[in-house]
Amino acid sequence: MSGNMTLNMTQTPSASVSLKTNPLLAQWLRFEANGSVTVFTGKAELGQGILHALKLMAAHELELPMAQVQIQAANTQHSPDEGMTSGSLSVQDSGMAIRQACAHAAQLVKTHGFASYADLRSIVDPKLPVDVSVAPKSTALNMTDGRDDIAALVQGEPIFLHDLGINVDLTPIKNLWHGRMVRGPGLRSSLQVESWAGALAALPAGVQAFRDGSLVGVLASTEELAEQAVNKLQRLLKWDVEELPACREGGVDLFEVAPAMDSQVFHEAGQLPEENQDTKFYEAIYFRPALHHGSMGPSVAMAVWASSEAGGGLKVWSHSQGIFPLRKDLALAFGVEERQIEVQHMRGAGCYGHNGADDVAYDAAWLAKQVPGQCVRVQWTREEEMQQSPLAPAMRVKLQATVQQHELLTWQHDVWSQGHSSRPGRAPTPAFKDSWLTSQNFPVLEPINVAAVAGAGAERNAIPPYRSSHVKVNAHRLLGLPFRTSALRSLGAHANVFASESFLDEIAHDQGIDPVAIRISKLIDLRAKAVVQTLADQINWLERRQSLAQKEGWGLGIAYARYKGKGAYCAVAAEVEVTHQVNVHRLWVVADIGEIIQADGAVSQLEGGAIQSTSWALKEQAHWDSNNITSIDWDAYPILRFSEVPDVDVHLMPGNSQNDKSLNSPLGAGEATQGPTTAAIANAVFHAVGVRVRQLPLTPDNLAKAALG
């Protein structure tokens, strides 16, 4: 280390959470002999293009061509621990940390007059903290370099974990075992152990079967042979099945049958005003059913345990959203130290939430433990993916408000829901569903909600953005239900924004106020007002709405939300035609996401979220009978078809203000459109046919039921 470089400088706190927990320069950057720089991140590439965005930010700060910057997929051996890739936080957390580290590295090169970053290899101490006092560049606005993974995606190159047996370097894996799990006939099934011996004896040669408690799996040399063995065992094994609660329509009455409920005041502000004869009371109840992730590719993982002679460590390849929490729970499940486990992230089917990736990683590791030194690949079936991975919980929202002379006096929001997180890494025992079946008697974990400071779970976006004398939010968490629920894109924000924006629309209609006007008059945040007004101006709101009103069954609706109350600002307008069903023809999105790192990527995120939300609004709803989840394929769980996808126009508000530096912080785009899109569609349906549908999805049956009152 050069004598004129300060190693232990006092650092001012960084705005990046990731940099606070991973403060060393070597945790983020490695300087190569050829002058290129390797960047490390703990965030997972889920198809959202985050690795490309982070690479762009690094290249910008380092003043290097993109070809001289490499970024490594997340790995527990060399990546910074950044927890989960969730909450639209990757740019804010990982991106800001990488930007700061690169700014520091660039300053070191300039300060010492080095020719390239290769000169830093021998002089930068591994314990050198990132100097957060170095000012990064003021902007990385609208970088347009194309993603280097697009060609591979279009040409079908084997870059996904689903393409295994291949190694991460894409070479064939020799002696690969294919594993499959044997499931009982119910969502909660217990094996009748006395049926095991006879079933095991009936298996063909070349198949190995293993059992621990009620957990059963097979290994075979081919997937076909493994599937045949599973089918035979499912016919021969006997199970006890726990009966599921008899619920209607995706769980609309779950709050009535839940064994327990934890109720608390989530938020209260302001003073209760006095009412008089001019005060009008409003009340409405809204419902969002349980949803599936519906990933196009079922979850998959590969694992290998080293032999005891080689140290007995475990390596897992996973498309998890959190490799470090996954490692923590694998260590708990198998009773080993975390340092004995390596988790390598590889791309899988996009999910935006807690699907089956972590669970199948446990399955692969459990089966691999039976054959030390052998690679085991486990891929769930479509049926397993729909039945075994967590659901997004059904949600019931009750809203009450009082209005006097067009002013909101009171606003009360009650939300009933199971918890929105069953992710690994949060409890002293493992979160894998299959680990609960073993003889180790790990407890079945109750879904929790994310802490309010991290954006909340069921209560996310339950606090309204509109001016009111008194606001109260009550949270009611349903406990003891047999459904494992967890995070799906936007968590509770989808249902809460659908409810609150529909409710405000109802109030506006009854009060004779235009839907745009009421929002602008009640919003406090100037950036929020600007987003709504910009959308209204862009689509000629009043003229378009009046024109559509002349066409039978056509309508225009609007909705707004700021994601988590502190993220991106987003307003959506929807143009629909209601015939025997709801047809969404156009969506307009205006978003303020702060600093725009790459416009194309941000637009893709907002557009994709709007399309997914349209599918939730029109079609999606999980179903079950007395034993098991029955929405196990695309017939039973329809999603939006390509022919039904609306035109989506996205406009980004200009970030990077030189007058107000607070506008420069990136706010995240991945989940901003979920709530406003569904609410805008529902409001457009009311404008089209005068029917207020408060129960999702907006199917013909629910339309008819709402029309009958």
ZAKE-452577 format. One record per residue (C-alpha): y, z, x. Coordinates in steps of 0.2 Angstrom, whole numbers, plus 5000, padded with zeros to 4 digits. Each point is the difference from the previous one (the first is absolute). Last residue first. Layout:
BEGIN
YZX;...
***
This chain:
BEGIN
497549684620;499049854993;500949905013;499550125014;498149984995;500249815000;500850005017;498750125007;498649884993;500949845007;500150085017;501550085007;499050125012;500750134997;500650114986;501850014995;500249834992;501649994991;500049854988;501649914996;499149835003;500949935016;501250145004;498650124999;498949895011;501449995013;500150195001;498150005003;500249875014;501550095008;499050165000;498549925008;501149925013;501150165003;498550115005;499149895012;501549915008;500450135014;498350025007;500049905016;501849985003;500550145012;501750095003;500649935016;501550105007;501549895001;500950064985;500450175008;501049905013;501449974987;501349885007;498849895010;498949974985;498349955005;499349974983;500449854989;499250014983;498349915000;499749884985;498249974994;499649864987;498250024993;499349864989;498650084990;498250015004;498949954985;499249855007;499550105016;499150124989;500650184997;498650125001;498550034988;499050165002;498449984989;499949815004;500650035018;498650125004;499650194999;501050064985;498650114994;500450165009;498550124997;499050114989;500850034983;500949835001;501449945011;501549885000;501449965013;501549914994;500949855006;500749864989;501849974997;501050145009;498850025014;499949815003;501950004999;500150145013;498949905012;501249854998;501550115003;499250085015;499649845008;501849944997;500850155008;498850005015;500249815002;501950025000;499950135013;498949905011;501149844999;501650105003;499450085016;500850165006;501250024985;501050165002;500250094984;498749954987;501349954986;498949904988;500449874986;498449944991;500049864987;498349974991;499649854990;498749944987;499150164995;498849964986;499650144988;498749964987;499749924983;501749935003;501350105010;501049905013;500850105014;501450005012;500150155011;501450085010;499750115015;501250125009;499550095016;500850125012;498950045015;499650185005;500750174996;499750034981;498149975003;500449814998;501749984993;499749934982;500749874988;499449914985;500549844990;499349904986;500249824993;499149944984;499149854992;499050014985;501049884989;501449925010;501850054995;499850175009;499749905016;501849935000;500850174997;499050085014;500449855012;501950014995;500150195002;499050015017;500749855009;498450015012;501050035016;501350114991;498850124992;499050015017;501650045010;500550134987;498450095001;500050005019;501850055001;499850144988;498650075011;501049985016;501450104991;498950144996;500550094984;499149894987;500550044982;501349864997;499049875010;498450044990;500850004983;500949845004;498449915005;499150054984;501449954989;500550154989;499750014981;499650185001;498249974993;499849865012;500650105015;498950154996;498549884999;500549925016;500250175008;498250054994;499349835007;500850045017;499350185000;498349954995;499749855011;500950105014;498850154998;498449894998;500349905016;500850145010;498550114999;499149925015;501049855006;498549905005;498450104996;499750175007;498650114994;498850044985;498250065000;499550014982;498950154995;501550104993;500250185005;501950005001;501549904991;501650035009;501550034988;501749975008;501650054990;501649915005;501750074993;501749925000;501650074993;501849924999;499349835002;500549865013;498649875002;498849995015;498650094991;498850125008;498349944996;500049885015;498550085007;499450144990;498149955000;500149995019;501650075009;501149915012;499650085016;501250154997;499250024982;498350035008;498749874996;498950054985;498250065001;498349944995;498850144999;498750005013;498150014997;499450145012;498949965015;498350054995;499249965017;498549944991;500949834997;500849944985;501850055004;499949895015;499849854989;501850034992;500850015017;501450135000;499350115014;500350195001;501550095007;501149894989;501449875003;499249885012;499249884988;500849934985;499850074982;501849984995;500849964983;499550164991;499549994982;501449964988;501150064986;501949975002;501450094991;501849935002;501550084991;501749935000;501550094992;501849954996;500049825003;501649934994;500249864987;501050124989;498750135001;498249965006;498550125001;498549955009;498150035000;498749915010;498150024999;499049925014;498149985000;499149935016;498349945003;499550035018;499949865013;498149995003;499150055016;498649895007;498250034993;500049904984;501149855003;499449985018;498250044996;500049864987;500749885012;498750045013;500450115015;499949945017;499150105014;499749955018;499050105012;500049985019;498650085009;500150135014;499450144989;499149954984;500250144987;501850035005;500349824996;499650044982;501350144999;501349905010;499849854988;500150114985;501650095007;500849835003;499649954982;500950154994;501649975010;500149824995;499650034981;501849994994;501550115003;501549894998;500849845003;498349915001;499949845010;498349945005;499650055017;500950005017;499250105014;500550185006;499050085013;499450184998;499450095015;499150174998;499550125013;501850065002;499950064981;498750135005;498349994991;499450084984;499549844991;501150014985;501450095008;500149885014;500049854988;501450094991;501150015015;499649825005;500549944983;501650095001;500349925017;499549824994;501250004984;500149854989;498149975003;499449835005;498650075010;499049985016;499250175005;499550065017;499050175001;499650105016;498350065005;500450025019;499049855007;498450105001;500250064983;500049824994;501749934995;500349994981;500549834993;501049954985;500649864990;501050004984;500249904983;501050024984;499849874987;501049845002;501249944986;500750184999;500050054982;501050165003;499450074983;501150074987;500050154988;501149974985;501950014999;500750094985;501750034992;500750134988;501749994992;501450124995;501849984995;501250134993;501849964994;501550115002;501449974988;499750154990;500250115015;499150045016;500550125014;499649955018;498550065010;500650025018;499649895014;498449985010;498150024998;498649935010;498150025001;499850144987;498250045000;498349974991;498350015008;498749944987;498250044997;498449934992;500949844996;499649944982;501749994993;500949935015;498649875001;500649934983;500649835006;498649995013;499749815001;500049974982;499150154993;499250155008;498350074998;499850115016;498749955012;498250064999;499250065016;498549915005;498350065006;499149875010;498349935003;499649875014;498849864996;501249864993;501450045011;498850015015;499549824996;501749934999;500550095016;498649925009;500449834994;501850025005;499550055018;498949855001;501449884995;501250095012;498949975014;499150105014;499850154988;500850174998;499950114984;501150144993;499850154989;501150154997;499450124987;499550135014;499949905016;498949854998;499549865011;499249834998;499449885013;499549824996;498949895011;498450034990;500350004981;500550154990;498750084988;499750155011;501850064998;499949994981;498550125000;500850125012;501750014991;499650034982;499850195003;501850005006;500749974983;501649935007;501750064993;501249874992;501850014997;500749834995;498349964992;498549895003;499750075018;500549905015;499049945015;501149965015;499949855010;499849975019;499849845010;499450035018;500749905014;498849965014;501349895010;501849994995;500849835001;501649985010;501650014990;500950125013;499950134986;498249985000;499249884987;498850044987;501350014992;501149884990;500550144988;500950085014;501249864999;500649885013;498649874998;501049854999;500349934982;501249865005;501450074989;499850185006;499849945018;501649894998;500950154992;499650125014;501449955012;501450054987;501449885001;501650055010;501450014987;500950165005;501250044986;501050145007;499550105015;501650105000;501050125010;499049995016;499350175005;501150145006;499250105014;500250184995;498250004994;499350005018;498249984997;499150145009;499349975018;498250085001;499249845006;501349995014;500849835002;500149945018;498449895002;500049904985;501949994998;500149855011;498949904989;501450014987;500949865010;501349975014;500550185001;501950045002;499650194999;501250034985;499549834992;498150045000;500250184995;501249944986;498749884993;498750145001;501150124990;500449864987;498149964999;499650194996;501450004987;499449854991;498250055001;500550174992;501049914986;498649884996;498750144999;501050114988;501249894990;499049845002;498450084995;500750114986;499649904984;499150154994;498449975010;499249975017;499450175002;500150125015;501149945014;498950055014;500649905015;498749875005;498850015015;498450074996;500250024981;500249814998;501449904991;500049825003;501049965016;501649915001;500449875014;501749945005;500249865013;499749874987;501350074989;501349965013;500850155008;501750084997;499150175000;500950064984;499749834991;498249995006;499650174994;500849974983;499049844998;498450085006;500350144986;500249864987;498549915006;498950154999;500750054983;499549834992;499550084983;498249945003;499450185002;500550015019;499850195003;501450115008;499650105015;501049895011;499949945018;501049875009;499449905015;501449935011;500049845010;500650005018;498449935008;499550175006;500050074983;501250144993;499250114987;501050064986;499950124985;499150165006;500649965018;501850044994;499550174995;500750084984;498549984988;500350134986;501949985000;499849825003;499049974985;501250104989;501449885006;501750064998;499950075018;500650175005;501050015016;499150005016;500250125015;499549905016;498450045008;499749855010;501649955007;500049855011;501050005016;498450055010;499049854995;498350054993;
***
